[in-house]
Each structure stands twice: as C-alpha cells, then as structure tokens.
Amino acid sequence: MYITIPLADVFTQAFQISAAQAAWIGSSFSLCYALGCLLYGPFSDRYGRKVFLVAGIIGLTVVTVAIGFVDSYYGLIVFRGVQGLVAAAFAPISLVYAGEMFPPHKRLTAVGLYSWRVSRW
C-alpha cells in the first residue's frame, strides 16, 4: 500500500508530473482497497471465502506482474487501483475465515496473531 511513497520523486521525473499527481498513484490503490474491503465481505458470505481468497491471490499476482510493464502515468493509476481492489480480498475475508476455523475459546488468539502478523508486513 505504501510502496509508492518513497517513489514519488521517481514518478515525477519519469512521467513529468507534479508531486500531487504522483500521490494519486498511491491514492488510487488506497481508495480501491477501501472499496474492496466493503465489497468482499458480503460476496464471500454468499459465494464462499476460499473462492475469493484463491481468486485474490491469483488476481494480485497477475496485476502485480502487469504493473511492471506499465509505462504511462494513467495506466499506472488504473493498474494500482485494480491492484488495491484485488488486494482487499485478504483483510476482511481472512479475519472472518480465522474466526470460523478456530473454536470459540481460541478465536481471539487466532485473530490477534493474524492481525499482528499482517501489521508487521
């Protein structure tokens, strides 16, 4: 999510854009990530958690590799937005999935360990 912050100078030089425009590369990810977090919860309730986790991993891999080949400012904004939307599958679904997979007396520990691990990435 934050990888583009130290790259703002690189983007301004490579694309001949302002710092405010360079910030949109990271902001597009964040906005789409937030939107995705709202969408994936209800969808995974209806269609299953594993489907969205696996599709999210595959989608995130494909989009992340594709970003390496993007050479335009607007293309990078679009692909970072798609990357954020796909990456959002993990947070809400994995927390609920951990809660469902562990017995009630171990759920707090499981969710806490997962949250701690994710925050360290």
Secondary structure as GFF3:
##gff-version 3
##sequence-region A 1 121
A	DSSP	alpha_helix	8	15	.	.	.	ID=ss1
A	DSSP	alpha_helix	19	47	.	.	.	ID=ss2
A	DSSP	alpha_helix	49	67	.	.	.	ID=ss3
A	DSSP	alpha_helix	73	87	.	.	.	ID=ss4
A	DSSP	alpha_helix	90	101	.	.	.	ID=ss5
A	DSSP	alpha_helix	104	120	.	.	.	ID=ss6
###
